[in-house]
């Protein structure tokens, strides 16, 4: 369908998104008309059309530009993988999504790769491959991922929903058309426009106008909200001609993306983990920047007071030496994006000097996001803040979320090498793991005791059997096992802070974690963390449990590293100078050490080792104290 300016259409928009007549209430700051007046006459996306040769020729001479061309050349030599119906249906049959996801990524990444390479090179040799992949993608039954189409409504054409994948592909397609409209055959242009509108833009418009049921993500508080809104708005701004209709998408996104910001605790903590901070908040930056650029800098979502602490999260969640806690569905080894941190520090004046030296521009990864950062943006001219950040410091405390990061005293005479991330929180977080009381201990640049992170995603991961996974339930976390029970799921399972005593020498943090367990006879369960900065550093984990009747009790350590049991109460984790000694005091109770691999499918293809520390006999009271310190 074509979009035409119709007064009744705009009136419907005004009514549905809460912009009412001035006689009824004061008009919000950004009405449809006020936004439309800020927009350019013609649609525009990130980057610049290929016809603007001065910008593209300059980029083509840079290493990143040459790398982008080389990547596109490599794709030219690789066949486009088939996507038969059987592959899409695999998820509905056995829960496997990995094979389809790999094929889908291979096909879709070609859109931006070929479009950007053609803009850089300007010889026409990437046009035919781009047109070919556009035709193939537009012939797909649906752009929605199989994992997001559990009832196959999109596959069979019963519904058109919008998901992470379809919204991103729409943005890629619309951006490619914006960059190369003058070079693409009219038949391809006539494929892109209706495909993007019918699969993404029209469904979103109808949802916010109340013409159909909203997809759940429009008002959710997790990464889906930001990712999908970034794709929808980027597509609309690059494709739709009437400014009033572009304004609709901006107004709706401004209103609904507020839900995403509410998903962070007031201290900025991202319960989904640092990987999803990169993905979710990274897409919120894309959304905000798209709106800021389209409105000539008049609407600046990144200036919201809610954004600043979220921006700081990526900086302050680092444990030490580039190691981040793999809490929730986060992979060990995941890091906060230096590109995002560099952009945010310059854009918001955060003073993160180490990251401000990082050049966030570059097209070596040819994506819509790379165009945002490479072409002029809201942070391009902000090279440094007048006031520098003091650096990581000896601790980061997300008091609202219940997460504490402890670091050594960097200026001490004996350089501390130990650091830790300690977790309270609750068991109803986004991408939740049952992990109240979990921790991650880092020596130098190795997380010797850690949370195992996420499993490879399957149907089970986000289904009713999620907590059958031993790396998602509490079995695979360094937390207690109480009366033979693992932790329960839900808001009722939460850590209550009893004591916080932080000094330059040591941080003491005491948590009541009793509500995490449903054992009826459990009267008390306190976990005390004491992180010492004295000498090379140490971490004490003390568990005190009391029951009405004799019960079993145990705790655990999780590691991916070598374990040597020296005596009945002493073991070593790691090797050589990269090792810690673990000493266990059970207050006189006999206990056993049991090591076993947690055989779940992890992205690293490695099995973590669970070191069970289990009382030999039931009792009414237990006190286990574990002391961990570097050997050298």
N, C-alpha and C positions, 0 to 999 in steps of 0.2 A: 504494500500500500504506500501511497505517498503522503507526506505530511503537509497539511495546508493550514494556514492561520485561520482559526474560527473562534469568534468571541465566546460562543457557548463552551468551547473546549477549555479556554482559559478560566472561565467562571467555574467550571467543574473542578479544575485544579485548585482554585482559590478556596473552594468549599471543602475539598477533601483533605488538604494538608493544613487546615486550620487557619488560613488567612481570611479573615472575615471583614465585613464592611466596617468602615471606621465608626459608624453610628453604634455598632455593637460592642466593639472593644478596640483598644489601641492596636494599630497595625504593627506586626513584628518588624524587626530591623530589616530583614531581607524578604521583601515580597517578590512575587513573580515579576511584576512590572519593574521593580527597582533593580532586580538582578538582570533582567533582559536589557535594561538601559546600559549596563556595564559591558555587555558582551560585544564582540566584533560582529560585523554584518555577516561574515562568512564563517563556517566551522573551521576549527584548527585544532590540531593535536600537538603532541610533543615533537620537538625537532623542527625541521623546516622542509618544505617541498624540495624535491631534487633539483628543481630549476634554480634554486638559490645557490649558485655554484661557489660563491666566495667561501661560505661556511663549510660546505662539504669538501671542497678541494683542499682546504686547510686541514681538515680532519683526516683526509685520505693520506696525507703525508706523515701522519703521526703513527707510532708503533701500534697503538690500539686500533687505528683505522685499518692498517695493513693486516693485523690479526683478524679483524672482522671479515675482511675479504677472503683471507685464507680459510677461515672456518666455513664460509659459504662455498668456497671452491671444493672443500672436502665433502660437503653434503651433495654437491653435484655428482660426485663419483659414487655415491651410495644410493642404492635403489630405495624408493619409497616403500616402507613395509606395508603389507596388506593388513586390513582390519576387517576380517570376515565376521559375520554375525556370531559365529561360534565363539570367537574370542571375547566379544562383548558379553555374551551370555555365561561365560565361565564363572564370573563372580556369583551369579544367581544360583549356580549349580554346586560349586564347591568352596566359595568364599575367597578364591584367589583373585587378587586385583593387580598383581605385580606385572604379569605379562602384558595385559592390556595397557596399563599405565606407561610401560616402556615404549610400546608401539605408538601410543597417542602422543607422548612427548616428542618422539622422533619426527612424527609428521608435523606437528604444530610449531615446533621451533623453527621450521624452515621459512615460515611466513616472514618473521622479522629478520631472520638471517639473510634471506635473499633481498628483501626490501632495502635494508640498510646497506648491504654490499653494493646494490645497484646505485643507490644515492652516492656512495663514496666513489665508485669507479666510473659510473656514467658512460658505460660502453654498450649497454643493452643486453649483455649476455646473461643477466640474472632475471630478465623479464619473463622469458618463456618458462623457466623453472618455477617462478613465483606464480604465474598464471596456472600452471599445471597443478600445483599443490592447493591453490585456492579452489579450483574446480573439484578436486578430490575431497577436500574438507567440506565444501558446500553440498556434496552428495551424501555425506554421512547421515545416517538416520537421525542422530542426535549429537549435540556437542556436550551433553551432560555425561559425566563419568559413570561407569557401570556401578561403582560403589555408592553413588549418590542416586541411583535409580533402582532401588531394591525391588519395587513392584513392577518394574519395566514399563511404567506408564509413558516415559519419554521414548523409550526404544520402540514401542508399538504405536506411538503417535497419539496416545490418549490425553496427554498433558504436555505442556512446554514449561518446564521449570528452569530456573537459573541457578547455576552452581559455580564453584570456584573455577572450574575448567572452562565452562561455556562463556563466562564473563571475561576471563582472561583472553580467550581466543577472539572474542568479539572486539576487544581492545586492539589486539594484534592486527586483525583484519581492517578495522577502521583506520588505524594508524598507517598501515601499508597503502591504503587508498589515498589518504591525505598526502603522503609523501610522493606518490607516483601516479596520481590520477591522470596526468597528461601523457604518461607512457603506457598505461594499461589499455588493453583492447576494451572496447565498450561492452562486449559480452561479459567480460570479467567484472567490470564495474557494476554491471547489472546483476551479477551474482552476489557480490559482496554486500551491496546496500540492502536488498531484501532479506538476505540471510541474517545479517546482524540485527536488523529491525525485528524480524519475525521470531528469532530465537532468543533475543535478549531485550532489546529496547521496548518493543510493544508489550511484552509480558510485564516488564517492570512498570511501565506507565499505567497499565490496567490495574496492577496491584495497588499502586499508591492512590489511584482514583477510585478504588473500591469496586471496580468492575469484575474483579475476581479475587479469590482468596490469596492473601499474601503468602509468599514463601516464608518459611520460619526464620530465615537468616536476616530478614529485613530489620527485625527488632531484637535479634540476639546480641549477646554481649561478648562473643568470642571472635576469633580471626575471620570467620566467614563474613561477618558484617562488613569489615573494612575491605577485604579482598574483593567481594562481589560488587560493593559500591564503587570501588576504584575502577573495576572493569566496565561497569555500566556507564559511569560518568565520563570516563575517558573515551568510550565509544560514542556517546552522545555528542560530546564537544567536537569530535573529529568528523562526525558524519551528518548530523542534523542541521538543516539550513536555517529555519526560522529561529531567531534568538529567543522568542517567547517559549518555544518548546524546549530548547536547550536549558532555559532557565528553570523549567519544571524539574528536570533531573537534578540540577544543582540544589534547588530548594528542598526537594525530597531527601537528597543525600545528606544535606546539612542537618536536617531534623533527625533522620534515622541513624546516622553515624554517631550521634550522641550516645546511643546505647552501647556502642563499642567502647567508648571511653569509660563508661560506667563499669565495664568488666575488669578494670584495673582497680586495685585498692588505692585509697587516697595517697599512699606513699609511692605509687607508680609500679608496684610489683605486678609482674605478668605471671599468673599461675599456670599458663600453658607452657612455660619454659622459654629459654632464650631463643631457640629455633623458631618458635611461633611469634616471638617478639619481632624477629627479623621479617617474618612473613606477614603477620597481621598488621603490626604497627608500620612496617615498611610500606604496605599498601595504603595505610591511612595517610602516610606522607605523600604517596602518589595522588590520592584523592584530593588532599588539601592543596598540593602544588598545582594540580590541574585546575582547580577552582580559582586559586590565587592568580595564576597566569591568565585564565580566561577573563577574569573580571578586572584585569589591569591592576592587580594588587589591592583591590578594594575589600575583598573578603579574604581574611587571613585566619584560617582555622588553626594553624599552628601557633597562633598567639594566645590561644585559650589557656587559662590557668591550669586546666586539667592535663594539658599536654606536657608541660615542663617536667614533672616528676616521672612521667612515663618515658620521656626521652632520657632522663638520668639513669633509668633502670639498666639499660644496656651497658652503661659505664660501671655502675656500682655493684652489679651482680657478679662481676669477675672475681674469682677467688684469689688467684695469683698466677703470674706468668702465662696469661692467656688461657687459663683453665676455668671453665664455668660449670656450675652444678647441673647435672643432667636430670633435674627434677621433672616430674610429669612426663608427657610424651616427648622427651627431648633425647637426642642421641648423645652418648659420650663423645666428646670432641667438638660438639657444637659451640660456636663462638658468636658473640655479637658482631654484626657486620661493621667493619671499619668504615665502609662507605657511608652507612647510615649515621654512624657516630660523628664522622667528619662533617657531614651535611648538617646534622642537628646542632653540633657545637657552634658552627659558623652562623647558622640561621637563627638560633636562639641565644647566642652569646654565652654559651655554657663554659667557655674557657678551658676546654679539654685539650691542652696544648699538644699532647702526643698525637691526637687524632686530627687536629687541625692541620698538621703537616702532611696528612694523607690527601692525595688528590682524588676526589670522588668522581671526577670526570673520566670518561673512557668508554669505548665501544667494543672492547675485546669480548664482552658477553653481549651479543647484539639482541637487545630486548627493548620493550617500550620504556622500562625503567632506566635503561642506559641512556636513552634519549633525554629523559628528564634531567639526569645528572650532568650530561655532557653539554647540552645547549644552555643558554642563559636561564637561570632560575633564581629563586628568592634568596639563595645563599651565595650566588656567584661572586658578588663583590664584598662579601663579609669574610675577611681573611683571618681575623683573630679578635678575641674579646679583649676589652681593656683590662678586665680582672681575670687572672688565671685561676683555674681550679687547683686546689691543693693536692690533687692526685687521689689515689684510692684511699690512702690513710690506713689506720690499723683495723678499722671495722666499717661495715655497712649494715645498718639495721633497718629492715623493713618492718617496723613495729606493728603496722596495721595488718600485714599479711602473716606475720609470725615467722620471719626468716632472718637469720643472723649470719653474716660473713665475717670471720675473724682472720686477721692477717698478722704477720710478725712485725716487730718493731724494726723498721728498715734502717734506723740510724743507730741501732745498738752496736756495742763493741763486738759481740758475737752475733754474726748475721743469722737471724732466724730463717729457717727454710720451710717451716710448717705453716699451713693455713687450712681453714675449714669453712664449710657452709653447713649451717644447722637449720633444720626445718621443724616448725610447729604446724600452724595452719589448720586445715580441716580436710575432711575426705569427701567434699562435694565441689572441688575446684574444677576448672576447665581442664580437659584432658587429664582427669584425676587419676592418681595412683593412691592406694591406701598406704600412706607413708608418714603418718604423724610420728615425729621423733627421729626421722631419718637424718643422715648426715653424709657429707663427702669430705674426705681428708686428703689433702694434697701435700706431697713432699717435692719441693722444687717444681718440676713440671709434670708430675705423675700423680694421678688420683688413685692412690694405693688402696684406699677403702672408699667405696662409692655406692651410689644408687646405680642400678644397671641400665636405666634409661628405658626407652620405648622398644617394643617388639616391631617386627615387620608387620605392617598393617594388613589385616584380612577382615573378613566379615565379622569374626569374633571380636576384634578390637573395639568396634563401636556397636556391638550388639548386646543382647541380654547375658551373654556368657563372657563379657569383658574380664570379669574378675576371676575367671578360671586361669588366666595367665599368671604364671608364677613371677613374672617381672612387673605385673600391674597390681596384683594383690600384695599383701604385706610380707608374704613368704620371701620374696626376693629383695627385701629392703632390710637395712641394718636396724631392725626394731624388735621389740619383745614378742614372744609367743606366750600367751597367757591362758592357763588352764587348757592348753591344747588348741586354743582359738587364735585365728588371725584377726586383724582389724576389720571392723565393719565399715560400710560405705554410707555416706550421707553427712548432712550438716551437724547431726547430733554427735558425730565423732569429730572432736576438735580439741586442740591443745589450749589449756588455760595457763597463762604465764603466772607463776608464783613469785618468781624473783628475777630481777635483772640487775646485776651488779657489774658494771663495766669500768675498768681502770686501764691505765697504760700498761700495767704489768699482766693483768689477767681479765678475762671476761667470764662471768658466771651467769648461767641462764638455766633456770629451773622451770620445768614444764609439768603440769598435771595432765597426763595422757590417759587417764582412766576411762574417759568416755569413748575412746577408740575401740574398746573391747566390750563385748556383751556378756562376759562371764558374770553370772548373778552374784557370786560370792566375793567378787573383787571389791575391796574397800578402799584401796589406795594404790596408785601407780604413778610415781614421780620419776621423771628422767632429768638428771642434772648434767649439764655440760659445763666443764671448766677448761677454757682454752688459756694456756700459759704462754707468755712471750719470753719467759726467762730462758737464757741460754739458747739452745736450738729449738725450743718450743715443745709443747706436749698437749695432748687432749685427754681429758678424763670424761668417761661416760659412766654415770652411776644410776642404776635402776633400783628403786625401792618399791616392793610390792607387798601388800597385805591382803589376806583373804579371811572370810568368816570360817571356812573349812579348809582343810589341807588340799592344795591344788598343785599341779605341775607348773613349772615356769622355765623360761629360757629366753635367750636373746641371740643375736647373730651379727656377724660382720660379712660384708659382701666385697669381693675383689675380683679383678681380672688378672691378678699377678700371682707369682709363685708364692706358695705358703710352706713354711717349714715349722713343724711342731717340735720345739726344743724340750719342753717338759710338760707335765700335766697342766700347768697354768701359764705357760709362756710359749709364744710363737713369733715367727718373723714373717712379715709380708714384704715382698720385693726382693731385690738382689743387690749385693755389693753395697755401695754407698747410697744407692737409691732404695733404701729399705727402712722399715720401722719395726721396733720391738713392741709386742702387745703382751701386757701382763694382766692377768685376771685374778681378782680377789673376790671370793664368793662368801666371805664372812663365815667361813667354817663349813659351809655346806658342800657336800661332794657334788661334782659336776663332770660331765663328759664333753669332749670336743668331737664334733662330727662334721666332716667335710663332704660336700656333694656338689656336683655340677647342676646348675639350673638350665635344663635342656629346653629352652625356648628359642624360637627363631628370631635372632637379633640382626640388625643391619650389619654389624661388624662380623657376623658369622662366628663369633666367639661365645663360649659358654662362661658366664660368671660363676665363681665359686662361692657357695654359701658355707660359712663356718658357723655351725650351730654350737651355742654354749648353753647346755641344758642341765638343769638340776637333776641329780640322780634319783631323788625321791620327792614326793609331794610334801608340802609344808604350808603353814599359815603365813610365814614371813620369809622374804628373800631380800638380800642386798648384794647385788653384783656390781663391782667396780672394775672397769676396764681402763687401763692407762696405756696410751699410745705415744711413742716418742721416737725420733730418729735414732738410728744406731750410731751414726757418726756425726 
